[in-house]
Amino acid sequence: MRQSLIMLASIALLPGGLCAQAPTDREAVQHAASDYLDAFYLGDSTAIVRSIRPEVVKYGFYIPDDGQPYQGSAMSYAQMFEYARDVRTTGQGGPPPDAVREVVVLDVLDQIAVAKVTAWWGVDYLHLAKYDSRWMIRHVIWQTPPGP
């Protein structure tokens, strides 16, 4: 019995075990990315406060209706709140009923992480950082689905 305990303790202290990411961090990144979708899909401004840093930088590329090449568009933290408020109060700007909603956590380190969000408007890559033990979105880059 004692020999088994010593063996288990030795395995736990191997360097490979020290590099493994705690599942709670991965889950927290997943939750922050889901909050991001809730903010835009449901107009949930509390999700913005919970998971997006006020100094967030969000920039994206969309294809205009007139068929011109991609154009860029920035969105500030304040504009995120405005958008969420409009979705909540008017029901306008939210997703269609069958909208895709997918979060894939791509990488999680001890201080930074990256997630990919596929939404009705396109694909967003979220850069997150840990602030006071909370995973928060710091940067977003996105684009509409590629044209034909």
C-alpha positions in Angstrom: 0.0 0.0 0.0 2.7 2.5 1.0 4.6 1.7 -2.2 1.5 2.5 -4.3 1.1 5.8 -2.6 4.7 6.7 -3.2 4.3 5.8 -6.9 1.1 7.9 -7.3 2.8 10.9 -5.6 5.8 10.5 -8.0 3.6 10.5 -11.0 1.7 13.6 -9.8 5.0 15.5 -9.5 6.2 14.7 -13.0 6.9 17.8 -15.2 4.2 16.8 -17.7 1.6 16.9 -15.0 2.6 20.4 -14.1 1.9 21.7 -17.7 -1.6 20.3 -18.0 -4.3 22.9 -18.1 -6.9 22.8 -15.3 -10.4 22.0 -16.7 -11.8 24.8 -14.7 -9.9 27.4 -16.8 -11.1 25.8 -20.1 -14.7 25.8 -18.8 -14.4 29.4 -17.7 -13.2 30.4 -21.2 -16.1 28.5 -22.7 -18.5 30.3 -20.4 -17.0 33.8 -21.3 -17.4 33.0 -25.0 -21.0 31.8 -24.4 -21.7 35.1 -22.5 -20.4 37.0 -25.6 -23.0 35.2 -27.8 -25.8 35.8 -25.2 -24.9 39.5 -25.2 -25.6 39.7 -29.0 -28.2 37.0 -29.4 -30.4 37.8 -26.4 -29.5 41.4 -25.7 -28.0 40.4 -22.3 -26.0 43.4 -21.1 -25.1 41.6 -17.8 -23.2 39.1 -20.0 -21.1 42.0 -21.4 -20.2 43.1 -17.9 -19.4 39.6 -16.8 -17.1 38.6 -19.6 -15.9 41.5 -21.7 -13.3 44.1 -20.6 -14.3 47.8 -20.9 -11.2 48.4 -23.0 -12.1 45.7 -25.5 -11.0 46.1 -29.1 -13.4 44.6 -31.5 -12.9 44.9 -35.3 -14.5 43.0 -38.1 -14.8 42.7 -41.8 -18.1 42.4 -43.7 -19.2 42.2 -47.3 -21.5 45.1 -48.1 -24.9 44.4 -49.8 -23.7 46.2 -53.0 -21.1 43.4 -53.5 -18.0 45.6 -52.9 -14.9 44.0 -51.3 -14.8 43.6 -47.5 -15.1 46.7 -45.5 -13.9 47.1 -41.9 -16.0 48.0 -38.9 -15.1 48.7 -35.2 -17.3 48.3 -32.2 -16.6 49.8 -28.8 -17.7 48.5 -25.4 -20.3 51.2 -25.2 -21.6 50.2 -28.7 -21.9 46.6 -27.5 -24.2 47.8 -24.7 -26.2 49.9 -27.2 -26.6 46.9 -29.5 -27.6 44.6 -26.6 -30.2 47.2 -25.4 -31.7 47.4 -28.9 -32.0 43.6 -29.2 -33.6 43.4 -25.8 -36.0 46.3 -26.2 -36.9 46.1 -29.9 -36.2 42.5 -30.8 -34.4 43.8 -33.8 -30.8 42.8 -34.7 -31.0 39.4 -32.9 -30.4 36.1 -34.6 -32.8 34.1 -36.8 -34.6 31.2 -35.0 -32.2 28.6 -36.5 -29.0 30.6 -36.0 -25.8 28.7 -35.5 -24.2 29.1 -32.1 -20.9 27.4 -31.7 -17.9 27.9 -29.3 -14.6 26.2 -29.7 -11.9 26.8 -27.2 -8.7 26.7 -29.2 -6.0 27.2 -26.6 -5.8 28.0 -22.9 -2.6 28.9 -21.1 -2.3 30.2 -17.6 -2.9 33.9 -18.4 -4.3 34.0 -22.0 -6.7 32.0 -24.1 -8.2 31.9 -27.6 -11.7 30.8 -28.6 -13.5 30.7 -32.0 -17.2 31.6 -32.1 -19.4 30.8 -35.0 -22.5 32.9 -35.0 -25.2 34.0 -37.4 -23.2 37.0 -38.5 -19.9 35.1 -39.2 -16.8 33.9 -37.3 -15.2 35.7 -34.4 -11.9 35.0 -32.8 -11.8 36.0 -29.1 -8.6 36.7 -27.3 -9.1 36.4 -23.5 -6.9 37.1 -20.5 -7.3 36.2 -16.9 -8.0 39.2 -14.6 -8.2 38.6 -10.9 -8.9 34.9 -11.6 -11.7 35.7 -14.1 -11.4 35.0 -17.9 -12.4 38.2 -19.8 -12.5 39.0 -23.5 -9.9 41.6 -24.4 -9.8 41.5 -28.3 -12.2 40.3 -31.0 -11.6 40.0 -34.7 -14.4 38.8 -36.9 -15.7 38.5 -40.5 -18.9 37.7 -42.2 -19.0 34.3 -44.0 -16.9 34.3 -47.1 -18.6 35.3 -50.3 -19.3 32.9 -53.2 
